[in-house]
Amino acid sequence: MKRLVKWPAVLAAFALGCTLAASPAQAQISTPTNSTTQVSVGDLSPEQAEAIAQRILDGLPADFEARLAELDRQLGLPESAPTAALVERLINPADYQCGPTPKDAWVQAHLPQMDSTEAFILVFFGLKIPTYDTLLFETEDTPQVFGRNDEFKTPVTHTFRDLRRFWDTRSDDIQLLAMHSNTVVDKAKVTRTLVGALGLPTPEAAAPLADLIVQLFSQEKWQYGHHPLFSFNAYASEILPSDPPALQGIPDKLVMGDGILEAYHAIGYGDVAPEAIMAHEFGHHVQFEHGVITEDSDADTTRHSELQADALAGYSLTHARGLAMQRKRVEAFEQIFFNVGDCSFTADGHHGTPNQRVKASSWGHQLAQSAPNQGHVLPSREVLTAFDQAFPTIVAPDAE
């Protein structure tokens, strides 16, 4: 199973109640010929937006949900709906302090008005096309721009370089890539993603659908395709030999979305968010190398792997031979992890509560600071083992 570990995305913000059913693999990777958008772009009335969203829905293959579900399964993406079986195995939410964070408030404040059909298209395509396209097609052969104006290039690329030096696992095969919101209004990219994700036979067959998607998201309320919600994510990915043939040849990737960087800059953490997010995602690559992330994607296993990556981040960000962050910046990066905690205790994509994420990153910080020899970097395997021993304390109930 190919493993793709995502920074928390915004899909949880939409309670559409859509359950994706499994189906035989049908995704065939194909790159379209060069094309340009031939649709009119600009503001639409609510009725026009609804009509276009409905045309998109009507033009999709009848089994498109099953096809996307299968692709998500192949990519290791958790299903969106919780299952009743998990509830009995999971922690009691009443035992934990948990609630909306400033990041959640920022997301809610930036959600445009839309009706149910447009929201449905947003969830299935607007929020997935940049992820699918970057994973399936983008490589570092194309110049990478981090942020709308490359404003995050220095912290992102320098942190990636420093983490490669810091950890003892192989990392020369990881490609560092940028994910851009405006992928959703790039007809060529939308077309090739529809072919790759839905198994449409040719780029020509996908082009009319791509035109409609581009038109829907080329509105002012979506910032003409630059809305940060489209790239409000970061992820680490690895392809395994057991994965489907269509995925073979895709290199290991670490992808940083413009939107997540823009959001944290907006809520006051721009000076530390790129480093914190990068350190977390790089931690997943450390996990990949040690084989500690399994094919299971229920809430228990996801929470463990995410909190463990937070701990790896805390260790590398504050270690004297890592990024050597001082106390003020440590407090800031801990708030980054607090903000990406969630209260979706029974969801397969549960990443840990805000408090648990702070505890995990703080644990990594304390591990680095308490070492008698500040110049010694523990082998990554030892850090993973030490975290597993501390895990029950990190996830212990904290409600008063």
C-alpha positions as CSV (number, residue, x, y, z in Angstrom):
1,M,0.0,0.0,0.0
2,K,1.3,3.4,-0.9
3,R,1.5,5.6,2.0
4,L,0.6,9.3,1.9
5,V,0.5,11.2,5.2
6,K,-1.2,14.5,5.1
7,W,-1.0,17.6,7.2
8,P,-4.7,18.1,8.4
9,A,-6.7,19.3,5.4
10,V,-10.0,21.2,5.5
11,L,-12.3,18.3,4.4
12,A,-13.6,18.0,7.9
13,A,-15.1,21.4,7.6
14,F,-17.7,20.1,5.2
15,A,-20.3,17.7,6.8
16,L,-21.8,16.4,3.5
17,G,-22.2,12.9,4.8
18,C,-20.6,11.4,1.7
19,T,-19.3,7.8,2.1
20,L,-17.0,6.5,-0.6
21,A,-17.5,3.0,-1.7
22,A,-14.7,0.7,-2.8
23,S,-14.5,-0.4,-6.4
24,P,-11.9,-2.1,-8.7
25,A,-8.9,0.0,-9.5
26,Q,-9.5,2.0,-12.7
27,A,-7.1,5.0,-12.5
28,Q,-4.8,5.1,-15.5
29,I,-2.1,7.7,-15.4
30,S,-2.1,9.8,-18.5
31,T,-0.7,13.2,-19.4
32,P,-2.8,15.4,-21.7
33,T,-1.6,17.5,-24.6
34,N,-1.0,21.1,-24.0
35,S,-4.2,23.0,-23.8
36,T,-5.6,26.4,-22.7
37,T,-8.8,27.3,-21.0
38,Q,-11.5,28.4,-23.5
39,V,-14.1,29.2,-20.9
40,S,-15.3,32.6,-19.7
41,V,-14.1,33.3,-16.2
42,G,-15.4,35.8,-13.6
43,D,-18.1,36.2,-11.2
44,L,-21.2,34.1,-11.4
45,S,-24.6,34.5,-9.8
46,P,-25.5,31.9,-7.2
47,E,-27.9,30.4,-9.8
48,Q,-25.2,30.3,-12.4
49,A,-22.6,28.7,-10.0
50,E,-25.2,26.1,-9.0
51,A,-26.0,25.3,-12.7
52,I,-22.3,24.8,-13.5
53,A,-21.8,22.6,-10.5
54,Q,-24.8,20.6,-11.5
55,R,-23.4,20.2,-15.1
56,I,-20.1,19.0,-13.6
57,L,-22.0,16.5,-11.5
58,D,-24.1,15.4,-14.5
59,G,-20.9,15.0,-16.6
60,L,-19.1,12.7,-14.2
61,P,-19.0,8.9,-14.7
62,A,-21.8,7.2,-12.8
63,D,-19.3,5.5,-10.6
64,F,-17.0,8.5,-10.0
65,E,-17.3,8.2,-6.2
66,A,-16.2,4.6,-6.3
67,R,-13.3,5.5,-8.6
68,L,-12.1,8.3,-6.3
69,A,-12.5,6.0,-3.3
70,E,-10.3,3.4,-4.9
71,L,-7.7,6.0,-5.7
72,D,-7.8,7.3,-2.2
73,R,-7.4,3.7,-0.9
74,Q,-4.4,3.2,-3.2
75,L,-2.9,6.5,-2.0
76,G,-3.4,5.7,1.6
77,L,-5.9,8.5,2.2
78,P,-8.3,7.8,5.0
79,E,-12.0,7.6,4.3
80,S,-14.0,10.7,5.3
81,A,-16.8,8.9,7.3
82,P,-16.2,7.4,10.8
83,T,-17.3,3.8,11.3
84,A,-19.4,2.5,14.2
85,A,-16.9,-0.2,14.9
86,L,-14.3,2.3,15.8
87,V,-16.3,4.0,18.4
88,E,-16.1,1.1,20.8
89,R,-12.4,0.9,20.5
90,L,-11.6,4.6,20.9
91,I,-11.1,7.0,23.7
92,N,-14.1,8.7,25.3
93,P,-14.2,12.3,23.9
94,A,-15.6,13.5,27.3
95,D,-12.2,12.7,28.9
96,Y,-10.4,15.3,26.8
97,Q,-10.2,19.1,26.5
98,C,-10.9,19.8,22.9
99,G,-12.5,22.5,20.9
100,P,-12.0,24.8,17.9
101,T,-8.6,26.5,17.4
102,P,-7.6,29.8,15.8
103,K,-6.8,27.8,12.6
104,D,-10.4,26.4,12.6
105,A,-11.7,30.0,13.0
106,W,-9.6,31.2,10.1
107,V,-10.9,28.4,7.9
108,Q,-14.5,29.1,8.8
109,A,-14.1,32.8,8.2
110,H,-12.7,32.2,4.7
111,L,-15.3,29.7,3.5
112,P,-17.3,31.5,0.8
113,Q,-21.1,31.1,0.5
114,M,-22.1,28.2,-1.7
115,D,-25.0,25.8,-2.1
116,S,-24.8,22.1,-1.5
117,T,-24.0,21.1,-5.1
118,E,-21.1,23.6,-5.3
119,A,-19.8,22.5,-1.9
120,F,-20.0,18.9,-3.1
121,I,-17.8,19.7,-6.2
122,L,-15.5,21.6,-3.9
123,V,-14.9,18.6,-1.7
124,F,-14.5,16.1,-4.4
125,F,-12.5,18.2,-6.8
126,G,-11.4,21.7,-5.6
127,L,-9.8,20.2,-2.5
128,K,-8.4,17.1,-4.1
129,I,-7.2,18.2,-7.6
130,P,-4.1,20.0,-6.3
131,T,-3.2,17.0,-4.1
132,Y,-3.8,14.4,-6.8
133,D,-1.9,16.5,-9.4
134,T,1.1,17.2,-7.3
135,L,1.4,13.6,-6.2
136,L,0.8,11.9,-9.6
137,F,2.5,14.3,-12.0
138,E,4.7,17.0,-10.5
139,T,8.4,16.5,-10.1
140,E,11.3,18.7,-9.1
141,D,12.3,19.0,-12.7
142,T,9.9,22.0,-12.8
143,P,11.1,25.1,-10.8
144,Q,9.4,25.1,-7.4
145,V,7.8,28.3,-6.0
146,F,6.8,28.2,-2.4
147,G,4.0,30.7,-1.8
148,R,2.2,32.9,-4.4
149,N,5.3,35.0,-4.8
150,D,7.9,32.5,-3.6
151,E,7.9,34.3,-0.2
152,F,8.3,31.0,1.7
153,K,11.2,29.6,-0.4
154,T,14.0,30.3,2.1
155,P,12.5,28.8,5.2
156,V,11.1,25.8,3.3
157,T,14.2,24.9,1.3
158,H,16.7,25.7,4.1
159,T,14.7,23.6,6.6
160,F,14.5,20.7,4.2
161,R,18.3,20.9,3.7
162,D,18.9,21.0,7.5
163,L,16.7,18.1,8.2
164,R,18.4,16.0,5.6
165,R,21.6,16.5,7.4
166,F,20.1,16.0,10.9
167,W,18.3,12.6,10.6
168,D,20.2,9.4,9.9
169,T,17.6,7.9,7.5
170,R,17.9,8.1,3.7
171,S,16.5,11.3,2.3
172,D,18.4,11.9,-1.0
173,D,15.5,10.3,-2.8
174,I,12.8,12.8,-1.5
175,Q,11.6,15.4,-3.9
176,L,10.5,18.7,-2.3
177,L,7.5,20.1,-4.2
178,A,5.1,23.1,-3.9
179,M,1.4,22.7,-4.2
180,H,-0.6,25.6,-5.6
181,S,-4.2,26.6,-5.3
182,N,-4.4,27.8,-8.9
183,T,-4.0,24.2,-10.1
184,V,-7.8,24.2,-10.0
185,V,-7.9,26.8,-12.8
186,D,-5.1,25.4,-14.9
187,K,-7.0,23.5,-17.6
188,A,-4.1,21.3,-18.6
189,K,-3.5,20.2,-15.0
190,V,-7.2,19.7,-14.2
191,T,-7.5,17.6,-17.4
192,R,-4.6,15.3,-16.6
193,T,-5.8,14.9,-13.0
194,L,-9.3,13.9,-14.2
195,V,-7.8,11.4,-16.5
196,G,-5.5,10.0,-13.8
197,A,-8.1,10.1,-11.0
198,L,-11.3,9.0,-12.8
199,G,-9.8,6.8,-15.5
200,L,-11.4,8.9,-18.3
201,P,-10.1,7.4,-21.6
202,T,-8.4,10.5,-23.1
203,P,-7.6,14.1,-22.3
204,E,-10.1,15.1,-25.0
205,A,-12.8,13.3,-23.1
206,A,-11.9,15.0,-19.9
207,A,-11.5,18.5,-21.4
208,P,-15.2,19.6,-21.3
209,L,-15.4,18.6,-17.6
210,A,-12.2,20.5,-17.0
211,D,-13.6,23.6,-18.6
212,L,-16.5,23.6,-16.2
213,I,-14.4,23.1,-13.1
214,V,-12.1,25.9,-14.2
215,Q,-15.1,28.1,-14.8
216,L,-16.6,27.3,-11.4
217,F,-13.5,28.2,-9.5
218,S,-12.6,31.2,-11.6
219,Q,-14.7,33.5,-9.4
220,E,-13.8,36.3,-7.1
221,K,-15.1,34.4,-4.1
222,W,-12.5,31.8,-4.9
223,Q,-9.9,34.5,-5.6
224,Y,-9.9,33.4,-9.2
225,G,-8.4,30.1,-8.3
226,H,-5.9,31.3,-5.7
227,H,-8.1,30.6,-2.6
228,P,-5.9,29.1,0.1
229,L,-8.4,26.4,0.9
230,F,-7.4,24.6,-2.4
231,S,-3.9,24.1,-1.1
232,F,-4.5,24.1,2.6
233,N,-2.4,21.0,3.2
234,A,1.1,19.5,3.2
235,Y,2.0,15.8,2.9
236,A,4.7,13.2,2.7
237,S,4.4,10.3,0.3
238,E,6.1,7.0,-0.6
239,I,5.3,4.4,-3.2
240,L,5.8,0.8,-2.3
241,P,6.7,-2.1,-4.7
242,S,3.3,-3.6,-3.8
243,D,1.4,-0.6,-5.1
244,P,-0.5,-0.7,-8.4
245,P,1.6,-0.5,-11.6
246,A,0.1,2.9,-12.5
247,L,1.8,4.4,-9.4
248,Q,5.2,2.8,-9.8
249,G,7.9,5.3,-10.7
250,I,6.5,8.1,-8.6
251,P,9.4,9.3,-6.4
252,D,9.2,9.9,-2.7
253,K,7.7,13.4,-2.1
254,L,7.4,16.1,0.5
255,V,4.8,18.6,-0.6
256,M,4.1,22.0,0.9
257,G,0.8,23.8,0.1
258,D,0.6,27.5,-0.4
259,G,-2.6,27.7,1.5
260,I,-1.4,26.2,4.7
261,L,1.6,28.5,4.8
262,E,-0.5,31.5,4.0
263,A,-3.0,30.7,6.7
264,Y,-0.4,30.4,9.4
265,H,1.2,33.6,8.3
266,A,-2.2,35.3,8.6
267,I,-2.8,34.1,12.2
268,G,0.6,35.2,13.3
269,Y,2.9,32.2,13.0
270,G,4.6,33.0,9.6
271,D,8.1,33.1,11.2
272,V,7.9,29.5,12.4
273,A,5.2,27.6,10.5
274,P,7.2,26.6,7.4
275,E,9.9,25.1,9.7
276,A,7.3,23.3,11.9
277,I,5.2,21.9,9.1
278,M,8.4,20.8,7.2
279,A,9.8,19.1,10.3
280,H,6.5,17.2,10.9
281,E,6.3,16.0,7.3
282,F,10.0,15.1,7.2
283,G,9.3,13.1,10.4
284,H,6.9,11.0,8.3
285,H,9.7,10.1,5.9
286,V,11.7,9.0,8.9
287,Q,8.8,6.8,9.8
288,F,8.6,5.5,6.2
289,E,12.2,4.4,6.3
290,H,11.7,2.4,9.5
291,G,8.4,0.9,8.3
292,V,6.4,2.1,11.4
293,I,3.5,3.5,9.4
294,T,1.2,0.6,8.5
295,E,-1.5,0.2,5.9
296,D,-4.2,0.6,8.5
297,S,-5.7,4.1,8.6
298,D,-8.1,4.0,11.6
299,A,-8.1,6.7,14.2
300,D,-5.9,4.9,16.6
301,T,-3.0,4.2,14.2
302,T,-3.3,7.6,12.5
303,R,-3.2,9.4,15.9
304,H,-0.1,7.5,16.9
305,S,1.8,8.2,13.7
306,E,0.8,11.9,13.7
307,L,1.8,12.5,17.3
308,Q,5.0,10.6,16.7
309,A,5.8,12.9,13.8
310,D,5.1,15.9,16.0
311,A,7.6,14.5,18.5
312,L,10.2,14.0,15.8
313,A,9.6,17.6,14.7
314,G,10.0,18.9,18.3
315,Y,13.3,17.0,18.6
316,S,14.8,18.2,15.3
317,L,13.5,21.8,15.6
318,T,15.1,22.4,19.0
319,H,18.2,20.1,19.0
320,A,21.5,22.0,19.0
321,R,22.5,20.3,15.8
322,G,19.1,20.6,14.2
323,L,17.3,24.0,13.9
324,A,18.3,25.0,17.4
325,M,15.1,27.0,18.1
326,Q,15.1,29.1,21.2
327,R,12.3,29.3,23.8
328,K,10.2,32.0,22.2
329,R,10.2,30.2,18.9
330,V,9.6,26.9,20.7
331,E,6.4,28.3,22.2
332,A,5.4,29.5,18.7
333,F,5.9,26.1,17.0
334,E,4.0,24.4,19.8
335,Q,1.0,26.6,18.9
336,I,1.3,25.4,15.3
337,F,0.8,21.9,16.5
338,F,-2.0,22.9,18.8
339,N,-3.8,24.5,15.9
340,V,-3.8,21.4,13.8
341,G,-5.2,19.2,16.5
342,D,-8.8,18.0,16.0
343,C,-11.7,16.6,17.9
344,S,-12.8,14.0,15.3
345,F,-12.1,11.1,17.7
346,T,-13.8,8.4,15.6
347,A,-12.6,9.6,12.2
348,D,-10.0,7.6,10.3
349,G,-8.0,10.8,9.9
350,H,-7.9,11.8,13.5
351,H,-4.6,13.4,14.2
352,G,-4.8,13.9,18.0
353,T,-6.4,16.7,20.1
354,P,-4.8,20.1,20.2
355,N,-3.4,19.4,23.7
356,Q,-2.0,16.0,22.6
357,R,-0.2,17.6,19.7
358,V,1.4,20.2,22.0
359,K,2.4,17.4,24.4
360,A,4.0,15.3,21.6
361,S,6.0,18.2,20.2
362,S,7.0,19.4,23.7
363,W,8.1,15.8,24.5
364,G,10.5,16.0,21.5
365,H,11.7,19.3,22.7
366,Q,12.4,18.0,26.2
367,L,14.2,15.0,24.8
368,A,16.6,17.2,22.9
369,Q,17.1,19.7,25.8
370,S,17.6,17.1,28.6
371,A,20.4,15.2,26.8
372,P,23.6,15.3,28.8
373,N,25.6,15.7,25.5
374,Q,23.9,18.4,23.5
375,G,26.1,17.7,20.5
376,H,24.9,14.1,20.2
377,V,21.9,13.2,17.9
378,L,20.1,10.1,19.0
379,P,19.6,7.5,16.2
380,S,16.1,8.0,14.8
381,R,15.1,4.4,15.8
382,E,15.8,5.3,19.5
383,V,13.7,8.4,19.3
384,L,10.8,6.4,17.9
385,T,11.1,3.8,20.6
386,A,11.3,6.4,23.4
387,F,8.2,8.0,22.0
388,D,6.3,4.8,22.0
389,Q,7.2,4.4,25.7
390,A,5.9,7.9,26.5
391,F,2.8,7.6,24.3
392,P,0.3,6.5,27.0
393,T,1.2,9.6,29.0
394,I,0.9,11.9,26.0
395,V,-2.7,10.6,25.2
396,A,-3.9,10.3,28.8
397,P,-7.2,12.0,29.6
398,D,-6.8,15.7,30.4
399,A,-10.4,16.9,31.1
400,E,-10.9,18.4,34.5
